[in-house]
Amino acid sequence: MNERDIRRLRTFLEEAYRRKTPRSRALFRRAEKVMVGGGSHTLRLYHPYPFFVTRARGAELRDADGRRYIDYWQGHYANILGHNPKLILEGVRAALRGGALHSGFESAVQIELAELLVGSLGQPRWKVRFTTSGTLAAMYAVMLAKAVTGRELVLKIGGGWHGASPDLLKGVRYHDAAGFGAVESAGLAADVFRRTLVTPFNDGDRLMQVFKTHGGRIAGFILEPYLGVGGFVPADPEYLDLARKLTRQHGSILIFDEVISGFRLRPGPVFTLYGTAPDLAVFGKIIGGGHAVAAVAGRPEVMAGCGAGGRFPRVVFEGGTFSGHAEYMTAGAVMLRHLIRHEKSIYPRLAAFGRRLRQAIEDVFRSEGIEARTTGSGNDVVPGGSLFMVHFPLRPGHVFRRPEDSMDERSAYLALREQTLKLALAVEGVHVVHGGGAISVAHEERHLEKTVDAYRAAARLFRKYLF
Ligand SMILES: Cc1ncc(COP(=O)(O)O)c(C=O)c1O
């Protein structure tokens, strides 16, 4: 595989894509005139231009040109029941008829969502506060950690994405020279580089070292017990144990970010499976039933940092104008109630679908002589689930178990996945992000078959042009 071959394949795919999506192209030209980069989220703005969605239902999308896609992005992994699930539409419609289009007041339905959330944690004493995005929830969790400890350093995982909150915009992407040591954004306070420490995932020795050197100054350690964007890999149980032990020993707050994993692999967070409880947990995505809902849940002693009558100055965790919005809370409550009630039929089916799809993708590439690896399976503690990511290793047999494996260009052909595979599948009517995505309850056998056909077509093109 060389640059020229990749360019030839890209040109072939871009021409095919442009032929199939002229209306989306025209919409993108219009968008570019008034919107930065032509849209609202860089991840959605792939080259040459994104298709514009006019309708989304269940596992499928329709674009402005009337083309259909099987969608595995599913609302940034939020739509575990698929797009526009009837159940939630009905719940929301009934609530809207009753006047739920309001925020700015305390509504009873938010208590219901809070009760469902707390009930799923195995921590009956914990308290919740809502906000409207995972980014904000992670930001507030870090503020709480800093406030209650009176410390200034925050520790995170290299490859951990917690949204674009200022303290956590370091060590998200892998950079050739700096690895996970770089600050990711302009416009941050100059000392984010110094105040945010980064440690490798599942590496207990390095974690012990960091705490030995900085322990007394670390306010909080934030990590995903099941890594999302960093590769869909679960933490080793010993690693979470160690994180709990070290944070306790050094008086730091342990924060688990369950924005992706919460309610995705079981009807609640995954930390309950590990038997390791953090001090704070962050939720988002699924808990809003397709709406902008996120939450921080935690030990009352820590959450008191944002409560009136607690410490002063308190953490100004106000969630925002739309926090606790009655419509959003209704959707979230319908979603969680359904997932909890139907746990036994939903999660094993999603896991089985995930297992089959991951295996089928590896098989179709192998049959074309190409090695593709998928992640998304579990470990001894966390069951395999409905998430899947595809990786093309540079070295045969490479095992993908850390963010370094999937994000370092010396381990995997990243551009091949992010750009070429994405376009090859889009041309075939399958929409993926990072080579895969999230299976929903709405995905059926026929979707699986069509999806595997699309990956097979992509694999054949890869062999013809590249390998
Ligand atoms: C683990 C994790 N935390 C936080 C966030 C930020 O959530 P949001 O996009 O709702 O701001 C994300 C988003 O993808 C995430 O994956």
PDBQT file of the ligand as one rigid body, heavy atoms in Angstrom, charges set to zero:
ROOT
HETATM    1  C1  LIG A 501     -16.705   9.303  27.537  1.00  0.00    +0.000 C 
HETATM    2  C2  LIG A 501     -17.257  10.631  27.125  1.00  0.00    +0.000 A 
HETATM    3  N1  LIG A 501     -17.375  11.602  28.035  1.00  0.00    +0.000 NA
HETATM    4  C3  LIG A 501     -17.894  12.804  27.729  1.00  0.00    +0.000 A 
HETATM    5  C4  LIG A 501     -18.307  13.079  26.450  1.00  0.00    +0.000 A 
HETATM    6  C5  LIG A 501     -18.882  14.425  26.118  1.00  0.00    +0.000 C 
HETATM    7  O1  LIG A 501     -20.251  14.313  25.986  1.00  0.00    +0.000 OA
HETATM    8  P1  LIG A 501     -21.076  15.370  25.120  1.00  0.00    +0.000 P 
HETATM    9  O2  LIG A 501     -20.728  15.125  23.686  1.00  0.00    +0.000 OA
HETATM   10  O3  LIG A 501     -22.507  15.085  25.458  1.00  0.00    +0.000 OA
HETATM   11  O4  LIG A 501     -20.673  16.712  25.565  1.00  0.00    +0.000 OA
HETATM   12  C6  LIG A 501     -18.221  12.101  25.472  1.00  0.00    +0.000 A 
HETATM   13  C7  LIG A 501     -18.688  12.361  24.101  1.00  0.00    +0.000 C 
HETATM   14  O5  LIG A 501     -18.553  11.606  23.202  1.00  0.00    +0.000 OA
HETATM   15  C8  LIG A 501     -17.672  10.852  25.808  1.00  0.00    +0.000 A 
HETATM   16  O6  LIG A 501     -17.536   9.877  24.895  1.00  0.00    +0.000 OA
ENDROOT
TORSDOF 0
